[in-house]
Amino acid sequence: MNTIKKILAVIDPSKDKQIALNRSFELARKSGAQITAFLSIYDFSYEMTTMLSREERDAMRDAVINDRKEWITSLINQHGGDIKVDCQVVWHNRPFESIIEAVLKQNYDMVVKGTHQHDTLKSVIFTPTDWHLIRKCPVPLLLVKEHDWPAGGQILAAVNASSEEETHQALNHTIMKEAAYLADLIDGNLNLVNAYPGTPVNIAIEIPEFDAGQYAESVKAHHVATTHKLAEQYQVEPSHCYINEGLPEDVLPQVANQLDAELVVMGTVGRTGISAALIGNTAEHVIDSLNCDVLALKPQGYKSPLDKS
């Protein structure tokens, strides 16, 4: 990404306040991007009205689409006329597919989508559409909550600095570049978080001469060194690096809460199919525990399963 020229803002038909559209306007005013307000709608009852001809069903469907376009236009007009905004309403029974198809056909730089706040549990609820987009959207996906991004706010880049895999190393730099770009764009403070594993309990038990304390210090020192090296490349001070022992799904939410972060930038592998069902995706467990905005990024060269080109 590194620059934002075209934003796809996903409209939520169940809400009066459109937090994705609001966040898109914030970004567009700072970046000069164009916005497309996008809504995917579908009503099975219109398809099942067998007493009507196809032409009559099409006319009914068009009437619904036009009504939604007028509603979205009224939402756009509330923001004034300083930003160029298009409006697209499509009839599609799988919202995530319609969103990704729009991205592939029209080359958007970012998808912005609101998440649902559960008032009783005080946590964010992600819909099936959110999870499909996290796994399959080929461009940066910004999942937003209902709050502002104040100047001087905290942006947290979640990295795996010690990984020796080229894919992970490249993803680390993608995360850092996007996080640094957004921090500069919104006048925020950039922080790094890196989780590392603790001492394997079975080794400490099975090998009496194994020095668990020395091992733990060695692992920590390695992660501190690699994280600081990565941070230095992006002018991030060591005091803004958080290298904690534990699982990523535990460490990241803890640090995000500690900083009262506005945004966490992280990578997602994009697993699909049986491997996603059986193995799961660490990023998804992390995202489910975060109580702030999340920018989910794919590795370089990622191709969405919906991309047939």
Secondary structure per residue as TSV (DSSP state, phi and psi in degrees):
chain	resnum	aa	ss	phi	psi
A	1	M	-	360.0	-80.2
A	2	N	-	60.7	-30.5
A	3	T	S	-133.5	151.9
A	4	I	-	-116.4	113.0
A	5	K	-	-110.2	-33.2
A	6	K	E	-135.4	122.7
A	7	I	E	-114.6	132.7
A	8	L	E	-102.0	108.5
A	9	A	E	-97.5	116.1
A	10	V	E	-83.5	122.4
A	11	I	-	-85.2	137.3
A	12	D	-	-100.3	110.2
A	13	P	T	-68.3	-13.1
A	14	S	T	-91.7	-2.0
A	15	K	-	-121.0	144.5
A	16	D	S	-81.4	-40.7
A	17	K	S	-91.5	122.0
A	18	Q	-	-101.1	93.8
A	19	I	H	-69.9	-30.1
A	20	A	H	-68.7	-41.4
A	21	L	H	-66.0	-41.4
A	22	N	H	-61.7	-45.0
A	23	R	H	-65.4	-37.1
A	24	S	H	-62.1	-39.8
A	25	F	H	-64.9	-39.5
A	26	E	H	-57.2	-49.0
A	27	L	H	-67.2	-41.4
A	28	A	H	-64.6	-37.6
A	29	R	H	-66.5	-27.6
A	30	K	H	-90.7	-26.8
A	31	S	H	-109.0	-15.8
A	32	G	-	79.5	15.5
A	33	A	-	-73.1	157.6
A	34	Q	E	-92.5	148.9
A	35	I	E	-117.9	139.7
A	36	T	E	-116.8	118.4
A	37	A	E	-82.8	119.0
A	38	F	E	-121.3	131.1
A	39	L	E	-133.8	130.0
A	40	S	E	-108.0	122.1
A	41	I	E	-127.4	156.9
A	42	Y	-	-164.3	137.1
A	43	D	-	-136.2	110.4
A	44	F	H	-61.2	-27.4
A	45	S	H	-63.4	-30.7
A	46	Y	H	-68.4	-31.8
A	47	E	H	-76.6	-23.0
A	48	M	T	-98.0	4.5
A	49	T	-	-79.6	81.3
A	50	T	T	-71.5	-18.6
A	51	M	T	-73.0	-15.2
A	52	L	S	-98.4	152.4
A	53	S	-	-74.8	166.9
A	54	R	H	-59.5	-39.8
A	55	E	H	-62.7	-39.5
A	56	E	H	-69.6	-38.5
A	57	R	H	-65.0	-41.7
A	58	D	H	-62.2	-39.3
A	59	A	H	-65.7	-40.1
A	60	M	H	-64.1	-43.3
A	61	R	H	-63.5	-43.5
A	62	D	H	-61.9	-35.9
A	63	A	H	-65.2	-40.4
A	64	V	H	-65.1	-44.8
A	65	I	H	-60.6	-45.3
A	66	N	H	-64.2	-37.1
A	67	D	H	-63.0	-42.3
A	68	R	H	-67.6	-35.5
A	69	K	H	-63.3	-40.8
A	70	E	H	-64.3	-39.1
A	71	W	H	-64.6	-45.9
A	72	I	H	-64.1	-39.6
A	73	T	H	-59.5	-38.2
A	74	S	H	-66.0	-35.0
A	75	L	H	-66.3	-42.8
A	76	I	H	-63.2	-41.9
A	77	N	H	-62.9	-23.3
A	78	Q	T	-66.1	-19.7
A	79	H	T	-94.5	1.9
A	80	G	-	84.0	-179.6
A	81	G	S	-111.2	23.8
A	82	D	S	-84.0	-13.0
A	83	I	S	-119.4	136.2
A	84	K	-	-74.7	122.6
A	85	V	E	-131.4	126.3
A	86	D	E	-97.7	165.8
A	87	C	E	-132.1	127.5
A	88	Q	E	-129.5	127.5
A	89	V	E	-123.8	122.7
A	90	V	E	-120.4	151.1
A	91	W	E	-97.8	108.8
A	92	H	-	-154.0	136.6
A	93	N	S	-86.9	-3.3
A	94	R	-	-130.7	96.0
A	95	P	H	-53.8	-42.7
A	96	F	H	-63.2	-35.7
A	97	E	H	-66.5	-41.7
A	98	S	H	-65.2	-36.2
A	99	I	H	-66.0	-48.3
A	100	I	H	-66.7	-37.5
A	101	E	H	-61.1	-40.6
A	102	A	H	-64.0	-41.2
A	103	V	H	-61.2	-45.5
A	104	L	H	-67.7	-37.7
A	105	K	H	-79.5	-32.3
A	106	Q	H	-117.4	7.5
A	107	N	T	55.2	55.7
A	108	Y	-	-76.5	151.1
A	109	D	S	-89.3	-23.8
A	110	M	E	-155.6	143.1
A	111	V	E	-108.0	130.0
A	112	V	E	-116.5	123.5
A	113	K	E	-136.6	137.4
A	114	G	E	-77.8	149.6
A	115	T	-	-108.4	163.8
A	116	H	E	-98.2	126.2
A	117	Q	E	-90.1	125.1
A	118	H	E	-89.8	109.0
A	119	D	T	-63.5	-34.6
A	120	T	T	-73.9	-46.6
A	121	L	T	-84.3	-11.1
A	122	K	T	57.1	39.0
A	123	S	E	-139.2	168.6
A	124	V	E	-89.1	138.3
A	125	I	E	-110.2	123.9
A	126	F	-	-97.6	133.8
A	127	T	-	-84.7	166.0
A	128	P	H	-55.8	-34.9
A	129	T	H	-61.7	-41.0
A	130	D	H	-58.0	-48.3
A	131	W	H	-65.5	-39.3
A	132	H	H	-62.0	-41.7
A	133	L	H	-67.1	-41.1
A	134	I	H	-57.5	-38.4
A	135	R	H	-83.3	-32.0
A	136	K	H	-121.9	-10.5
A	137	C	-	-73.1	125.6
A	138	P	S	-81.5	-9.1
A	139	V	S	-116.5	164.9
A	140	P	-	-51.5	133.2
A	141	L	E	-114.4	117.2
A	142	L	E	-102.4	112.7
A	143	L	E	-99.0	118.8
A	144	V	E	-115.4	154.7
A	145	K	-	-111.5	179.8
A	146	E	S	-92.2	76.4
A	147	H	S	-158.0	166.8
A	148	D	-	-88.8	165.4
A	149	W	-	-107.3	91.1
A	150	P	-	-72.9	152.5
A	151	A	T	-59.7	140.4
A	152	G	T	81.8	8.5
A	153	G	-	-72.4	172.5
A	154	Q	E	-104.1	126.4
A	155	I	E	-111.6	131.2
A	156	L	E	-116.7	117.6
A	157	A	E	-95.9	120.1
A	158	A	E	-95.0	115.4
A	159	V	-	-124.8	163.4
A	160	N	-	-119.0	74.5
A	161	A	T	-64.6	-27.0
A	162	S	T	-90.6	-2.3
A	163	S	-	-64.9	137.7
A	164	E	-	-95.6	-3.6
A	165	E	-	-74.9	134.9
A	166	E	H	-61.2	-37.3
A	167	T	H	-62.2	-44.0
A	168	H	H	-69.3	-38.2
A	169	Q	H	-62.9	-43.9
A	170	A	H	-64.2	-39.3
A	171	L	H	-66.0	-37.2
A	172	N	H	-55.4	-45.9
A	173	H	H	-69.9	-35.1
A	174	T	H	-62.0	-45.8
A	175	I	H	-59.3	-46.7
A	176	M	H	-65.4	-42.7
A	177	K	H	-62.5	-44.8
A	178	E	H	-69.3	-39.7
A	179	A	H	-65.8	-41.5
A	180	A	H	-65.5	-40.0
A	181	Y	H	-62.1	-46.0
A	182	L	H	-68.9	-37.7
A	183	A	H	-61.1	-41.3
A	184	D	H	-68.6	-39.1
A	185	L	H	-64.8	-41.3
A	186	I	T	-106.5	10.9
A	187	D	T	58.9	48.5
A	188	G	-	-106.2	173.8
A	189	N	E	-102.6	128.4
A	190	L	E	-92.7	129.6
A	191	N	E	-127.5	155.1
A	192	L	E	-115.7	145.9
A	193	V	E	-131.9	135.4
A	194	N	E	-137.4	118.7
A	195	A	E	-94.3	143.3
A	196	Y	E	-134.9	151.8
A	197	P	-	-73.4	151.4
A	198	G	-	-81.6	-179.9
A	199	T	-	-68.7	127.8
A	200	P	-	-60.2	121.9
A	201	V	H	-64.5	-37.5
A	202	N	H	-65.2	-34.2
A	203	I	H	-67.7	-43.6
A	204	A	H	-61.5	-31.6
A	205	I	H	-81.1	-43.9
A	206	E	H	-78.3	-25.3
A	207	I	-	-118.3	97.9
A	208	P	T	-57.8	-35.5
A	209	E	T	-79.7	-3.7
A	210	F	-	-68.3	126.1
A	211	D	-	-93.1	95.3
A	212	A	H	-63.1	-38.9
A	213	G	H	-63.7	-44.8
A	214	Q	H	-65.6	-39.4
A	215	Y	H	-61.6	-46.5
A	216	A	H	-61.6	-41.5
A	217	E	H	-65.7	-38.4
A	218	S	H	-65.7	-44.2
A	219	V	H	-63.1	-45.7
A	220	K	H	-60.8	-44.7
A	221	A	H	-60.8	-39.4
A	222	H	H	-64.1	-44.4
A	223	H	H	-69.4	-36.5
A	224	V	H	-63.0	-45.0
A	225	A	H	-64.0	-45.8
A	226	T	H	-70.4	-36.1
A	227	T	H	-67.7	-43.6
A	228	H	H	-64.8	-36.2
A	229	K	H	-63.6	-43.4
A	230	L	H	-65.5	-42.8
A	231	A	H	-62.1	-39.3
A	232	E	H	-60.9	-33.5
A	233	Q	H	-65.8	-20.2
A	234	Y	T	-118.5	23.1
A	235	Q	T	55.6	40.7
A	236	V	-	-104.3	125.9
A	237	E	-	-70.2	149.5
A	238	P	G	-55.8	-29.7
A	239	S	G	-67.2	-14.3
A	240	H	G	-101.7	13.4
A	241	C	E	-107.8	132.1
A	242	Y	E	-119.3	106.9
A	243	I	E	-114.1	101.5
A	244	N	E	-121.1	144.8
A	245	E	E	-75.9	136.9
A	246	G	S	140.1	177.9
A	247	L	-	-76.1	145.6
A	248	P	H	-55.7	-38.0
A	249	E	H	-68.5	-15.5
A	250	D	H	-97.1	-44.1
A	251	V	H	-69.4	-46.6
A	252	L	H	-60.4	-49.1
A	253	P	H	-62.3	-35.7
A	254	Q	H	-61.9	-47.7
A	255	V	H	-68.2	-39.7
A	256	A	H	-60.8	-42.1
A	257	N	H	-68.2	-39.9
A	258	Q	H	-59.4	-41.4
A	259	L	H	-85.1	-11.6
A	260	D	T	53.6	50.3
A	261	A	-	-65.1	142.9
A	262	E	S	-83.0	-30.4
A	263	L	E	-150.5	136.0
A	264	V	E	-112.5	128.3
A	265	V	E	-106.5	124.8
A	266	M	E	-148.9	161.8
A	267	G	E	-96.1	150.3
A	268	T	-	-128.6	139.1
A	269	V	-	-74.9	-33.0
A	270	G	-	83.6	33.6
A	271	R	-	-63.6	144.6
A	272	T	-	-136.4	170.8
A	273	G	H	71.9	-149.7
A	274	I	H	-64.6	-37.5
A	275	S	H	-61.2	-35.5
A	276	A	H	-69.4	-37.5
A	277	A	H	-71.5	-38.7
A	278	L	H	-87.8	-45.3
A	279	I	T	-88.4	-36.5
A	280	G	-	79.6	178.1
A	281	N	-	-130.7	119.3
A	282	T	H	-52.7	-40.4
A	283	A	H	-59.1	-37.5
A	284	E	H	-68.1	-37.3
A	285	H	H	-65.3	-37.8
A	286	V	H	-65.8	-50.2
A	287	I	H	-57.2	-38.3
A	288	D	H	-67.1	-19.1
A	289	S	H	-100.8	-5.5
A	290	L	-	-88.1	142.2
A	291	N	-	-115.0	39.0
A	292	C	S	-148.2	178.4
A	293	D	E	-62.9	149.4
A	294	V	E	-132.6	130.6
A	295	L	E	-106.5	112.3
A	296	A	E	-99.7	125.0
A	297	L	E	-116.3	147.9
A	298	K	-	-99.0	156.8
A	299	P	-	-64.3	158.4
A	300	Q	T	-60.8	139.7
A	301	G	T	83.6	0.5
A	302	Y	-	-63.0	137.2
A	303	K	-	-123.6	123.8
A	304	S	-	-63.4	142.1
A	305	P	T	-62.7	-14.5
A	306	L	T	-88.3	-7.1
A	307	D	-	-84.8	108.6
A	308	K	-	-97.0	6.0
A	309	S	-	-73.3	360.0
